[in-house]
């Protein structure tokens, strides 16, 4: 992502750690993440060596430093959709892709993987979609995860309701890979 820079902005640190910028500012203000302020400004700067120390100390994966790849989590119980989609996105794009077959596993993967974008089948059998959304929106380290609803049975009114509930995009099944990539890229662009 920014391997050649020795000093990073709070926005760059946020992207590397997959957290909100205000979280990085909070770490800085609490003295947990050391750096300096630009004289005459409120802007903060964090040396890369300090960021690496902080990430190791808090067990934050260092892959964000070396990889600028978009992390995508596919959450769907239908392996006939998940497996080919994961295979194609992994080979045809620069996305890092993981999968989960239910909302419980999705929650665990979110904590570990910290996805930029989640593709979520809203008709999963376990029915805990609302709880998963609530978890993501309340966790300040996951609040920037963009959630794209996937469904084959949506009316225009239902799409409006999903947008109101906090979904960042909608994919109607069946879809092609190009539609998925465009939707992921559009949702991910909002993060930065």
Protein Blocks (a to p, Z undefined) as FASTA:
>chain_A
ZZmbcbdcfklmmmmnopafklmmmmmmnomagcdddehiabdcddfklmmmmmmmnopa
fklmmpccdcdddddfblklmmmmmmmmmmmmccdcdddfbfklmmmmmmmnopabdcdd
fkbfklpmmmmmmmmmmmmklmmpccddddfbdcfklmmmmmmnopabdcdddddfklmm
mmmmmmmmmmZZ
